[in-house]
């Protein structure tokens, strides 16, 4: 029997011819990667804009003019300013004073206590502090402040805040805390040395004109190599740092000054830093 011209010899109709594709080696296949913010940041050639780290301090008297300047440094129209009264044990009067100093300003002030308990403190330190535009540390006992911050992990959060460009500042214990070390009245009987957060290199002495023992002890310790060279501030005189670089010297009264104290040719030198007035 003669086969039909459209049928193969086995009688099964031939369907459309299926093209043949060579198998793909998965190891050689091109990798498709979605472009996201996270893997863009990991690209070797990508350089994220660096945030400016800012610290504003005063030797004493971090009141309305300094808070106004701090608010300006945030670049926000109505910045959230957090007050950390750790060094005064969350004292009610210190918190009241803070709100009074903020009253004339277009800011959103709030206080974060550290003497808390879990039932009422529903937000973590990072949630509170990193949502601020500026953080002011109170004056008071620097030694106790440092011990509590380290025990609570607040020191780590404050460094993250600084790295993010949240403006940090304060006076007295609130100025000393940002340096590596300095002189403090936090212990019984006499002034002594305290080690601090170390965001700013070197040492610091607040109240340079207001307490008689401050100036001679600071110079003596730097001369003996027991303290690193650093900056001293009179009450109502202050310093503004970007990163670790001093950018501006300010004061709220004419007689207040700041000083760079260092050793030159084996002798202690006190260089006066003349301030600009702020109000």
N, C-alpha and C positions, 0 to 999 in steps of 0.2 A: 504494500500500500504506500502510495506516495504521500509524504508529509505535507501539511499545509504550509504555504510559504511564510505565514506569519507566526507559525508555532515552531518551537525547537523540537528536536528529535524526541524528547521525552514527553511532549504534548502539553507542557506547562507554558502558559503565555509569558512572554518576556515583558516585565514592567519597565518603567523609565530607568535609565541608567543613573545610578547614584555616584556622584563624584567621590573620589578618594582623597582624604586629607591625611598627610603624615601626622603621626602622633607628636604631641608637644612635650618636650622635656621640661618638667616643672622647674628644674633648677635654672634653665635658660630663659624662662618666660619673663617678660618685663613685669616689674612690680608696680602696681598702681597704689599710690598713697594719697589719701585725702589730705588736703592742706588745712590744717587747723592751727589755732594759736599756739598750742603746746608744742607741736613738732616744728613750727616756724621758729620758736624760741631756741630750739635745739640745733637749728641750722648753723654751721660754723661761721658763715658770712653775716648772719643777722646780729645786729647790735641794737639792743633796746635802749631807749633814752634813759640816761641816769637821773634818778630822782635827787634833788638837792636836799641834803640832810641839814637841819637847822636847829640851833640851840641858842636861846637868849637868856642870859643870867644877870643878876644884880647882887651886889654885896649885902644888900638889905633893902627892904621897902619895895617889893614887887607888887605895886598897886596899880591904880587905873592907867597911868601913862604907859607902863610896861605891858599891861594886858592889851591896851589899844595897839601898841606897836606889834605885839605878838599876833593879834588878830589880822593886822595888815600883812604880816609875813605869810599867813596861810593862803592869801590870795582868794579867799572865799568872801562873798557878800555878807553872810551871817554865820560865822564859824562856830562849831561846837567846841567849847573849851572845857576840858575835864580838870578838876582839882583833886589832887591826891594828898590828903592831909595825914599821911602815914606817920610822919616824923613828930606830929603833935598828938598822936593817939586818936585821930579822928575827932579832935576837940570841937564841940559845937560853936564856940566863939570864932575859931578860925574859919569855919565854913560860912558863918554869918558875914564875917569881914569880906570873904571872897565874893559873895553875892552882892554886897554893897559896892565893892570896887568895880564889878561888872555892870552895875545898874545903868550908868550913863552910856554904855556902849551897845552897839548893834551886834550882840553875840548871844549864843545859846549856852549859858553856863550850867554845869552840873557837877556833882561831887561823887566820887567813888571811894567809899570807906573800904578799909581792909579788915577791920574787926567785924566780921560777918559770920553768918551761919547759912548752911546750904538751903534751908527751907525758904528763906527770903531772897537769897542771892541766886537768881535763876540763870544769870548770864555769866559766862567765863570771863577771866581777865582779858583774854584776847578779844572777845566779842565787844567788850566795853571800850577798852583803850584804843583798839585799832579802828573803831568807828568815830573817833575824835579827830578834829582838825588840829588841836593843840592840847598839850598836857602840862599843867603847872604842878610842880612838887612843892609842898609847903616847907616852911622853916621848921626848926625843932631839933630833935635828937637824931643826928645823921647815923650814928652807930646802930640804933634800934631800927631806923628806916631801912638800912641796908640788910640787916638780918631778916627782917620780915619780908622784904621784897624777894630775897633769895629763897627763903623757905616756901613762899607762895608761887615762885616761878614768874613773878612780875618783872624781875630784871631781864628775863629773856624776851618778854612781850614788849618792854620798853625799847630794847634794841631793835626789835622788828619795827616798832613805830618810827624810830629814828631813821631806819633804812628806807621806810616808805615815804619819808618826807613830812611826817607829822611833826609840828614844831614843838620842841621840848623846852622847858625853862623853869625858873623859880629863883628864889633868893635864899641866902643862908644855907641851911641843909638842902634847899631846893636848887642851889647853884653848885655847891660842893659835890653833890651826888653824881654829877655827870663826868667828873674828872677821875684820873687814876687814884689820886690821894690828896690829902690836905690836912689842915689843922681843925680840930673840933673841940667843943666843950661838952661832949657827950659822956665823958667819964667823970667820976668824982675828983675833987681837989684841984686839978690843973688841966690846962689845954694839952691835947695829945694828938697823935697821928691816926687817921682813919683811912682805910682803903675803900675805894668806891667802884662805880660801874666801869670807868675807863673808856667811855666814848670819846672823851677829849684827853689828849695826852698831857702828861705833866701834872702839876699840883695846883691847888687853889686855896686862897685864904679870903673868906668873906669878912665883913665888919672890920675892915682894915683900919679905919679911923675911929671906930666907935668903942672898941674894947682895948684897953691899954696893953695887954699882953700879946695881942695878935701880931703886930709888926715885928717886934724883936725876936719872937719865937720863930716866925716864918723865915726870917733872914738867917737866923742861927741854924735852923734845920737844913736849909738849902746850902749854906756854907759848909756844913759838916757832911754833906752828901746823904743825909738821912731823908731828905725830900728831894724830888726832882724839881728843876726850875719850873716856874709857872706864873700864874696871874693872881694878883690881889685886887680886890675891889672895895672902895669905900661904900658905906651905906648910900643908896640911891644912885650909885654909879654902876654901869653894866657893860657887858660885852656880848656881841653877836657873832656867832661862828657859823660858817657854811662848811660842812664836812668838819675837818679839824683846823680849818684856816680862819684866823680872826679877820672879820670883815668890817666891823664898825664898833666904835667906842661911844657910849651914850651916857647921859646923866639927866636927872630931873631937878638938880640944884647946881648952882655955879661952883660951889666949893668941892663938890664930889669928883674924885678922879679914880682912875685905874692904873695899875702898875705891872710891868713885866719884871719879875725878879729872877736873876740868873747869876752865874759865876763867870767872871771874865778875868783872866790872868790870875786866878787864885783868890780873887776878891768878889764879895757879893755886890752886885750892882742892881739898883732899883731904878728902872726907867719909867718915867711918868708918861702915861698915855692920856693925852688931852681929849676929853669927850665932846660930842655934839649934844646940845640940849634937845630933849624930847618932852612933850607935854600931853 
